[in-house]
Amino acid sequence: MTGHDDDTAHRHRTSSTMHDTADQLERTEALMHAAAERSPDPDTKARQHALADRITAQAKAIDRRADDLDDD
């Protein structure tokens, strides 16, 4: 295996791990939105939805960075 092949394989493994992490974050986000909907307190509900939205933004950013690794 050449150095280029090693680098490509490493990028692929890293990208795959990043995509898996993003997927896990998106599952967490969905659970948080569901929990927020069950909250009787409007302030808590709003905070949980806002936090879930921030998690979604991070998951999307991780996915974009992983895609960039795939494109190289």
mmCIF file of the C-alpha atoms, coordinates in Angstrom:
data_MODEL
# 
_entry.id   MODEL 
# 
loop_
_atom_site.group_PDB 
_atom_site.id 
_atom_site.type_symbol 
_atom_site.label_atom_id 
_atom_site.label_alt_id 
_atom_site.label_comp_id 
_atom_site.label_asym_id 
_atom_site.label_entity_id 
_atom_site.label_seq_id 
_atom_site.pdbx_PDB_ins_code 
_atom_site.Cartn_x 
_atom_site.Cartn_y 
_atom_site.Cartn_z 
_atom_site.occupancy 
_atom_site.B_iso_or_equiv 
_atom_site.pdbx_formal_charge 
_atom_site.auth_seq_id 
_atom_site.auth_comp_id 
_atom_site.auth_asym_id 
_atom_site.auth_atom_id 
_atom_site.pdbx_PDB_model_num 
ATOM 1  C CA . MET A 1 1  ? 0.000   0.000  0.000  1.00 0.00 ? 1  MET A CA 1 
ATOM 2  C CA . THR A 1 2  ? 1.385   3.408  -0.911 1.00 0.00 ? 2  THR A CA 1 
ATOM 3  C CA . GLY A 1 3  ? 1.418   6.472  1.261  1.00 0.00 ? 3  GLY A CA 1 
ATOM 4  C CA . HIS A 1 4  ? -1.400  7.912  -0.852 1.00 0.00 ? 4  HIS A CA 1 
ATOM 5  C CA . ASP A 1 5  ? -3.473  4.758  -0.296 1.00 0.00 ? 5  ASP A CA 1 
ATOM 6  C CA . ASP A 1 6  ? -2.816  4.950  3.448  1.00 0.00 ? 6  ASP A CA 1 
ATOM 7  C CA . ASP A 1 7  ? -3.929  8.583  3.489  1.00 0.00 ? 7  ASP A CA 1 
ATOM 8  C CA . THR A 1 8  ? -7.061  7.804  1.482  1.00 0.00 ? 8  THR A CA 1 
ATOM 9  C CA . ALA A 1 9  ? -7.964  4.898  3.771  1.00 0.00 ? 9  ALA A CA 1 
ATOM 10 C CA . HIS A 1 10 ? -7.405  7.066  6.859  1.00 0.00 ? 10 HIS A CA 1 
ATOM 11 C CA . ARG A 1 11 ? -9.592  9.860  5.445  1.00 0.00 ? 11 ARG A CA 1 
ATOM 12 C CA . HIS A 1 12 ? -12.312 7.328  4.632  1.00 0.00 ? 12 HIS A CA 1 
ATOM 13 C CA . ARG A 1 13 ? -12.254 5.878  8.178  1.00 0.00 ? 13 ARG A CA 1 
ATOM 14 C CA . THR A 1 14 ? -12.313 9.364  9.673  1.00 0.00 ? 14 THR A CA 1 
ATOM 15 C CA . SER A 1 15 ? -15.149 10.433 7.400  1.00 0.00 ? 15 SER A CA 1 
ATOM 16 C CA . SER A 1 16 ? -17.149 7.327  8.250  1.00 0.00 ? 16 SER A CA 1 
ATOM 17 C CA . THR A 1 17 ? -16.712 7.943  11.973 1.00 0.00 ? 17 THR A CA 1 
ATOM 18 C CA . MET A 1 18 ? -17.742 11.564 11.545 1.00 0.00 ? 18 MET A CA 1 
ATOM 19 C CA . HIS A 1 19 ? -20.902 10.575 9.633  1.00 0.00 ? 19 HIS A CA 1 
ATOM 20 C CA . ASP A 1 20 ? -21.747 8.031  12.359 1.00 0.00 ? 20 ASP A CA 1 
ATOM 21 C CA . THR A 1 21 ? -21.280 10.717 15.017 1.00 0.00 ? 21 THR A CA 1 
ATOM 22 C CA . ALA A 1 22 ? -23.544 13.098 13.107 1.00 0.00 ? 22 ALA A CA 1 
ATOM 23 C CA . ASP A 1 23 ? -26.206 10.373 12.832 1.00 0.00 ? 23 ASP A CA 1 
ATOM 24 C CA . GLN A 1 24 ? -26.041 9.749  16.577 1.00 0.00 ? 24 GLN A CA 1 
ATOM 25 C CA . LEU A 1 25 ? -26.383 13.469 17.253 1.00 0.00 ? 25 LEU A CA 1 
ATOM 26 C CA . GLU A 1 26 ? -29.423 13.655 14.985 1.00 0.00 ? 26 GLU A CA 1 
ATOM 27 C CA . ARG A 1 27 ? -31.054 10.775 16.894 1.00 0.00 ? 27 ARG A CA 1 
ATOM 28 C CA . THR A 1 28 ? -30.343 12.634 20.137 1.00 0.00 ? 28 THR A CA 1 
ATOM 29 C CA . GLU A 1 29 ? -31.839 15.773 18.649 1.00 0.00 ? 29 GLU A CA 1 
ATOM 30 C CA . ALA A 1 30 ? -35.052 13.937 17.770 1.00 0.00 ? 30 ALA A CA 1 
ATOM 31 C CA . LEU A 1 31 ? -35.316 12.548 21.300 1.00 0.00 ? 31 LEU A CA 1 
ATOM 32 C CA . MET A 1 32 ? -34.781 16.023 22.745 1.00 0.00 ? 32 MET A CA 1 
ATOM 33 C CA . HIS A 1 33 ? -37.514 17.538 20.573 1.00 0.00 ? 33 HIS A CA 1 
ATOM 34 C CA . ALA A 1 34 ? -39.883 14.755 21.679 1.00 0.00 ? 34 ALA A CA 1 
ATOM 35 C CA . ALA A 1 35 ? -38.979 15.369 25.328 1.00 0.00 ? 35 ALA A CA 1 
ATOM 36 C CA . ALA A 1 36 ? -39.510 19.086 24.862 1.00 0.00 ? 36 ALA A CA 1 
ATOM 37 C CA . GLU A 1 37 ? -43.011 18.460 23.572 1.00 0.00 ? 37 GLU A CA 1 
ATOM 38 C CA . ARG A 1 38 ? -43.836 16.489 26.718 1.00 0.00 ? 38 ARG A CA 1 
ATOM 39 C CA . SER A 1 39 ? -42.670 19.268 29.026 1.00 0.00 ? 39 SER A CA 1 
ATOM 40 C CA . PRO A 1 40 ? -45.515 21.130 30.710 1.00 0.00 ? 40 PRO A CA 1 
ATOM 41 C CA . ASP A 1 41 ? -43.329 24.202 31.273 1.00 0.00 ? 41 ASP A CA 1 
ATOM 42 C CA . PRO A 1 42 ? -43.170 26.528 28.248 1.00 0.00 ? 42 PRO A CA 1 
ATOM 43 C CA . ASP A 1 43 ? -39.738 27.895 29.188 1.00 0.00 ? 43 ASP A CA 1 
ATOM 44 C CA . THR A 1 44 ? -38.272 24.408 29.548 1.00 0.00 ? 44 THR A CA 1 
ATOM 45 C CA . LYS A 1 45 ? -39.904 23.374 26.290 1.00 0.00 ? 45 LYS A CA 1 
ATOM 46 C CA . ALA A 1 46 ? -38.355 26.340 24.481 1.00 0.00 ? 46 ALA A CA 1 
ATOM 47 C CA . ARG A 1 47 ? -34.902 25.716 25.972 1.00 0.00 ? 47 ARG A CA 1 
ATOM 48 C CA . GLN A 1 48 ? -34.980 22.036 25.014 1.00 0.00 ? 48 GLN A CA 1 
ATOM 49 C CA . HIS A 1 49 ? -36.059 22.827 21.456 1.00 0.00 ? 49 HIS A CA 1 
ATOM 50 C CA . ALA A 1 50 ? -33.318 25.444 21.155 1.00 0.00 ? 50 ALA A CA 1 
ATOM 51 C CA . LEU A 1 51 ? -30.688 23.016 22.438 1.00 0.00 ? 51 LEU A CA 1 
ATOM 52 C CA . ALA A 1 52 ? -31.899 20.319 20.063 1.00 0.00 ? 52 ALA A CA 1 
ATOM 53 C CA . ASP A 1 53 ? -31.649 22.803 17.192 1.00 0.00 ? 53 ASP A CA 1 
ATOM 54 C CA . ARG A 1 54 ? -28.038 23.585 18.150 1.00 0.00 ? 54 ARG A CA 1 
ATOM 55 C CA . ILE A 1 55 ? -27.278 19.870 18.183 1.00 0.00 ? 55 ILE A CA 1 
ATOM 56 C CA . THR A 1 56 ? -28.754 19.582 14.684 1.00 0.00 ? 56 THR A CA 1 
ATOM 57 C CA . ALA A 1 57 ? -26.560 22.440 13.485 1.00 0.00 ? 57 ALA A CA 1 
ATOM 58 C CA . GLN A 1 58 ? -23.477 20.698 14.882 1.00 0.00 ? 58 GLN A CA 1 
ATOM 59 C CA . ALA A 1 59 ? -24.470 17.390 13.281 1.00 0.00 ? 59 ALA A CA 1 
ATOM 60 C CA . LYS A 1 60 ? -24.870 19.097 9.900  1.00 0.00 ? 60 LYS A CA 1 
ATOM 61 C CA . ALA A 1 61 ? -21.493 20.800 10.283 1.00 0.00 ? 61 ALA A CA 1 
ATOM 62 C CA . ILE A 1 62 ? -19.837 17.466 11.085 1.00 0.00 ? 62 ILE A CA 1 
ATOM 63 C CA . ASP A 1 63 ? -21.485 15.903 8.037  1.00 0.00 ? 63 ASP A CA 1 
ATOM 64 C CA . ARG A 1 64 ? -20.226 18.742 5.809  1.00 0.00 ? 64 ARG A CA 1 
ATOM 65 C CA . ARG A 1 65 ? -16.673 18.335 7.105  1.00 0.00 ? 65 ARG A CA 1 
ATOM 66 C CA . ALA A 1 66 ? -16.894 14.577 6.545  1.00 0.00 ? 66 ALA A CA 1 
ATOM 67 C CA . ASP A 1 67 ? -18.120 15.191 2.996  1.00 0.00 ? 67 ASP A CA 1 
ATOM 68 C CA . ASP A 1 68 ? -15.147 17.478 2.429  1.00 0.00 ? 68 ASP A CA 1 
ATOM 69 C CA . LEU A 1 69 ? -12.831 14.627 3.447  1.00 0.00 ? 69 LEU A CA 1 
ATOM 70 C CA . ASP A 1 70 ? -14.608 12.348 0.985  1.00 0.00 ? 70 ASP A CA 1 
ATOM 71 C CA . ASP A 1 71 ? -14.154 14.900 -1.811 1.00 0.00 ? 71 ASP A CA 1 
ATOM 72 C CA . ASP A 1 72 ? -10.371 15.105 -1.440 1.00 0.00 ? 72 ASP A CA 1 
# 
